[in-house]
């Protein structure tokens, strides 16, 4: 496998220290500008520390600024039109929050999700701050509050970005290269496992789960690396190309694995020799730690396959078809290794690789929007009923968390929210017995304020730097900032009643969020799986209408594969994952067949479109656990037309072998899905 070419990650202590510097800078600038609530600059800087790599900080800062400006403008518009009708304004604000939550489900990158969260919460803060003091509200006050909120968020974003670039910078490209190396190693291991006659079902799916999880991280970081210097966009395209080729390899190699496991009667001596050769070559590549050796071995394997074809007569069309697949695997693996190298060196042939496309399900987005709206309305009823300013916290923080945590499975969400609540409790204790107690006795000097706050924030940022402890850090840092609310005059800030009321409100808001998530769970897994397969069916119908169909299909299937493997991890048969991989393969098969047919007979084949429609229909039937002979009949019609137009040839026979293999796949997939449903 490829050796570790990079230095280990920076210490979490360095990350925490950078975060403290960013917050000190943000708070100092906010104080110097006499902003109303400087702690929102702190909150802004904290959110950017969750992934402190330079490119990710810049991307999140841009998303945060854009979302904040959009939310501020909407808040101003809403108040200028409906200030005299507060309940109407609250209703429209609830719809705005639901809309942004629903739209956040239409994007994949966490930074883009965060942009929608900021658009929602900024409008919420502007509206609620004005409505909390209706006697002094006018257009000038509305604009001043909106301007202050936007200014505070922008200051926090800029400070975090500057510190990320100037102090011990950590690059996204380093983590992207580690992830790329990891996914190549995982893919090579999967190739070996699929070709291993003794490989287990559990091992294969464990490899698939690991590959898809790492591909998700590659996709997450690929857009952010474009902000890191002139080579950044090239690295983005190289990462996209790498993801494309991993998917293509998954689509191809499973054919050999399923052949060995399910249809050993079709493994002729010639195919057995071919499989042994592939198994040995991939094993050597996977065991190597030298990149150049790996690349050379793939080139040698390609040459061996060419010689193997010329020195052997393949009597069966199925044998010829399988040799074509083996040659295609080596071609894809060559480009995969080149894409990895292009993460360091610019490669002009990789410039047009598209990124993974987010699977967008409007039904799932609708449920996320409804859930966020319900969380806000519960807080609004409590606020209107009690009139307590502390109740504002029930509406603000839970809305942010509702959008940012929307995609987590319920079991994971329980753990995350539990850790958030522990962080909130600790924040209240530290604020009451340490920070506010000291600050209320200080002379209000900024230096003392920063000195007192540095310790708690440093510990909180240490927790933010690790994925496992991140919820603790998030639950501590943000409530702590709000409870302390640093300002120039802290002598009047200490009030145990107000602090405890705000802390209880934040705690109650997170508890409400948990129960809303628990009660409004969204569409069932079965329905979501069916909708993904229905969308894939539609793509199979339209795949021939695109200039680069393989790239178009891969980028659309990537996120679906990731979702389907997540949905299916609790099952024993993993039939859904197998069918998802089959769907990936079917797209490549149809592209390859169309290319061969048009090369043989031009574009005069009348039955090719009918064959494509039958392929898509057969897949949809298999996803429901059913199978008929419609696709087999379409294969016979297309084969007969090819024979009439061009006569018998090795390529025609290879196509017949392809038809046989696909029919067997549909029968097997339908049986597996039916058994899982039963």
Secondary structure, 3 states (H helix, E strand, C coil): CCCCCCCCCCCHHHHHHHHHHHHHHHHHHHHHCCCCCCHHHHHHHHHCCCCCCHHHHHHHHHHHHHHHHHHHHHHHHHHHHHCCCHHHHHHHHHHHHHHHHHHHCCCCCHHHHHHHHHHHHHHHHHHHHHHCCHHHCCHHHHHHHHHHHHHHHHHHHHHHHHHHHHCCCCCHHHHHHHHHHHHHHHHHHHHHHHHCCCCCHHHHHHHHHHHHHHHHHHHHHHCHHHHCCCCHHHHHHHHHHHHHHHHHHHHHHHHHHHHHHHCHHHCCHHHHHHHHHHHHHHHHHHHCCCHHHHHHHHHHHHHHHHHHHHHCCCCCHHHHHHHHHHHHHHHHHHHHHHHHHHCCCCCHHHCCCCCCCCCCCHHHHHHHHHHHHHHHHHHHHHHHHHCCHHHHHHHHHHHHHHHHCCCCCHHHHHHHHHHHHHHHHHHHHHHHHHHHHHHCCCCCCHHHHHHHHHHHHHHHHHHHCCCCCHHHHHHHHHHHHHHHCCCCCCCCCCCHHHHHHHHHHHHHHHHHHHHHHHHCCCCCHHHHHHHHHHHHHHHHHHHHHCCCHHHHHHHHHHHHHHHHHHHHCCCCCCHHHHHHHHHHHHHHHHHHHHHHHHHHHCCCCCCHHHHHHHHHHHHHHHHCCCCCCHHHHHHHHHHHHHHHHHCCCHHHHHHHHHHHHHHHHHHHHHHHHHHHHC
